[in-house]
C-alpha cells in the first residue's frame, strides 16, 4: 500500500508524459459518457413523475379494465356492441315442467295409514334406473293425519337422482378409477342418462357427506380388531395409507405418514390386536406385532442377484427360506397347543441365531455396499427376533406372516400417482377416503359384491337409519367415537 495513491494509481514506477496524456484523455471520455447518461436519466425521471401525477388516485386494476375490457374493444371496433345471446333455457326448470316430462307417476303414502286420510304434501321427480334404462319418476308424497311422513325408497332427501345412480357413479370413479368424462359418457351410452361433470361431482360430494358417519364407525371397528394390516406409500398430497382387518378396510388419502395419523386410527392404549406391517419406524412400539417376512426375504434375494457368485449370500438366503417355510408349517398345524407353539417359536429363534450369529459377532467393517446391506439385514433380523416380532404368526395362527394384502390394496393408488390421476386438494382426498373405504368394506362383508347387493344394503340404511357397520358396533357394545377421526385426519375446511 506504500506505493499506491488513494486514487488507485500505482506510483511505484514512473509514468512517461505520453502515458499521462493517454490516461487524461480516457478519463475525459468517461466523464462525458457519464454526463450524457445522467442527462438521459433526468429526462426519464421527469417523464415518470408526470405519469404518476396524471394517474394519482387511480387503481391499477381499473386502468387494466379500461384498456382491455370488452367495452374498450367495442369502442375500437367503431362503437358497435354485440347483443347478448339469449340461451333457449333461462334459469332452472320449474317443478311443473319436470312433472310434465315424467315417464311415470307414483303415489307414496305413510305406512299403515289409509290413503283417504292423507293429504298431498309435495311432488318431486327422481331419475331412476329400471330395466337397464333411465326413467324420470314423479313421486307424489302424501302426509298422514298425524303428520306422518313417508320416505321415497332408494332416494336421498331433496335429490333428483336415485341411490343406484350414486352407487354406480361412486364405483366407477373410486373403485374402477375411471375419469369423470368417461363415467358421464358411459351413463349416456348404457342407460341414456345425460349427466354433466358438475352434476357427477355434486353427487359424489353428497354421498360422501351421507357416508361420513359410516366411516367413523369403520374407524372404531378397526381400533377393536384382532389383526390389522397397515401399509403406506407416497401420493400427490402427503401419503395414502391402507388399514385392513377382518371386518373393515380403510384407505386414507392425503394424510401424513407419521405417528399422529397412526395414533388416530390405532391408539396404543386401545388397540390390543396384532399389527402386521413392514419395519418402518412409525409402526414400532405396539404390544403385538408381526413384521413382514416378504420384505426381509426380498432383501436377501437382492443380495444374491447383485453378487450371484457369493457363496455366503446364497447360503444365507437358502437358510432364511427354509426357516420361513418351517415357521409356516408350524403355523398351519392345528394340533399344536399354545404351549407347544411357544416352544416351536423358541426353537425358530435358536435356528435364526445359528444362521446369523457368526456374521453378527464379526465386527469387521463392511468393504462394499452389498456387504453393508448384508450386515444391516442381519442386525434387523436379530433386532426383530429380540422384540418378538418375527414369529408372532406361529403363536397366533390367524396372523399371516407377510403384509402382501395391504400392499396389493395400495397398488392402484400407486399407479394413480404415477399417471397423475390423484386428488389435488384435501377436499377431494377426504371424499375419496370416505367413498373408497365404505365400498371396500362392503366388498369384504357382503356375500357377493354386486350392484344389486350393494343397493339392497344401502337402501336398508336409508330406510332404517342404521348401517350394518353401526349394527356391528352395537353387537360388540362399542360406543361411537366421541370425535370424528375423519375431521382429525382431513379437516373439512372448505368442504361444501
Rosetta blueprint (number, residue, H / E / L):
1 X L
2 X L
3 X L
4 X E
5 X L
6 X L
7 X L
8 X L
9 X L
10 X E
11 X L
12 X L
13 X L
14 X L
15 X L
16 X L
17 X H
18 X H
19 X H
20 X H
21 X H
22 X H
23 X H
24 X H
25 X H
26 X H
27 X H
28 X H
29 X H
30 X H
31 X H
32 X H
33 X H
34 X H
35 X H
36 X H
37 X H
38 X H
39 X H
40 X H
41 X H
42 X H
43 X H
44 X H
45 X H
46 X H
47 X H
48 X H
49 X H
50 X H
51 X H
52 X H
53 X H
54 X H
55 X L
56 X L
57 X L
58 X L
59 X L
60 X H
61 X H
62 X H
63 X H
64 X H
65 X H
66 X H
67 X H
68 X H
69 X L
70 X H
71 X H
72 X H
73 X H
74 X H
75 X H
76 X H
77 X L
78 X L
79 X L
80 X L
81 X L
82 X L
83 X L
84 X L
85 X L
86 X L
87 X L
88 X L
89 X L
90 X L
91 X L
92 X L
93 X L
94 X L
95 X H
96 X H
97 X H
98 X H
99 X H
100 X H
101 X L
102 X L
103 X L
104 X E
105 X E
106 X E
107 X E
108 X E
109 X L
110 X L
111 X L
112 X L
113 X L
114 X L
115 X H
116 X H
117 X H
118 X L
119 X E
120 X E
121 X E
122 X E
123 X E
124 X E
125 X E
126 X E
127 X E
128 X E
129 X E
130 X E
131 X L
132 X L
133 X E
134 X E
135 X E
136 X E
137 X E
138 X E
139 X E
140 X E
141 X E
142 X E
143 X E
144 X L
145 X L
146 X L
147 X L
148 X L
149 X E
150 X L
151 X L
152 X L
153 X L
154 X L
155 X E
156 X L
157 X L
158 X L
159 X L
160 X L
161 X E
162 X E
163 X H
164 X H
165 X H
166 X H
167 X H
168 X H
169 X H
170 X H
171 X H
172 X H
173 X H
174 X H
175 X H
176 X L
177 X L
178 X L
179 X L
180 X H
181 X H
182 X H
183 X H
184 X H
185 X H
186 X H
187 X H
188 X H
189 X H
190 X H
191 X H
192 X L
193 X L
194 X L
195 X L
196 X L
197 X H
198 X H
199 X H
200 X H
201 X H
202 X H
203 X H
204 X H
205 X H
206 X H
207 X H
208 X H
209 X H
210 X H
211 X H
212 X H
213 X H
214 X H
215 X H
216 X H
217 X H
218 X H
219 X H
220 X H
221 X H
222 X H
223 X H
224 X L
225 X L
226 X L
227 X E
228 X E
229 X E
230 X E
231 X E
232 X E
233 X E
234 X E
235 X L
236 X L
237 X L
238 X L
239 X E
240 X E
241 X E
242 X E
243 X E
244 X E
245 X E
246 X L
247 X L
248 X L
249 X E
250 X E
251 X E
252 X E
253 X E
254 X E
255 X E
256 X L
257 X L
258 X L
259 X H
260 X H
261 X H
262 X H
263 X H
264 X H
265 X H
266 X L
267 X L
268 X L
269 X L
270 X L
271 X L
272 X L
273 X L
274 X E
275 X E
276 X E
277 X E
278 X L
279 X L
280 X L
281 X H
282 X H
283 X H
284 X L
285 X L
286 X L
287 X L
288 X E
289 X E
290 X E
291 X E
292 X L
293 X H
294 X H
295 X H
296 X H
297 X H
298 X H
299 X H
300 X H
301 X H
302 X H
303 X H
304 X H
305 X H
306 X H
307 X L
308 X L
309 X L
310 X L
311 X H
312 X H
313 X H
314 X H
315 X H
316 X H
317 X H
318 X H
319 X H
320 X H
321 X H
322 X H
323 X H
324 X H
325 X H
326 X H
327 X H
328 X H
329 X H
330 X H
331 X H
332 X H
333 X L
334 X L
335 X L
336 X L
337 X L
338 X H
339 X H
340 X H
341 X H
342 X H
343 X H
344 X H
345 X H
346 X H
347 X H
348 X H
349 X H
350 X H
351 X H
352 X H
353 X H
354 X H
355 X H
356 X H
357 X H
358 X H
359 X H
360 X H
361 X H
362 X L
363 X L
364 X L
365 X L
366 X L
367 X L
368 X L
369 X H
370 X H
371 X H
372 X H
373 X H
374 X H
375 X H
376 X H
377 X H
378 X H
379 X H
380 X H
381 X H
382 X H
383 X H
384 X H
385 X H
386 X H
387 X L
388 X L
389 X L
390 X L
391 X L
392 X H
393 X H
394 X H
395 X H
396 X L
397 X L
398 X L
399 X L
400 X L
401 X L
402 X L
403 X L
404 X H
405 X H
406 X H
407 X H
408 X H
409 X H
410 X L
411 X H
412 X H
413 X H
414 X H
415 X H
416 X H
417 X H
418 X H
419 X H
420 X L
421 X L
422 X L
423 X L
424 X L
425 X L
426 X H
427 X H
428 X H
429 X H
430 X H
431 X H
432 X H
433 X H
434 X H
435 X H
436 X H
437 X H
438 X H
439 X H
440 X H
441 X H
442 X H
443 X H
444 X H
445 X H
446 X L
447 X L
448 X L
449 X L
450 X L
451 X H
452 X H
453 X H
454 X H
455 X H
456 X H
457 X H
458 X H
459 X H
460 X H
461 X H
462 X H
463 X H
464 X H
465 X L
466 X L
467 X L
468 X H
469 X H
470 X H
471 X H
472 X H
473 X H
474 X H
475 X H
476 X L
477 X L
478 X L
479 X L
480 X L
481 X L
482 X L
483 X L
484 X L
485 X H
486 X H
487 X H
488 X H
489 X H
490 X L
491 X L
492 X L
493 X L
494 X L
495 X L
496 X L
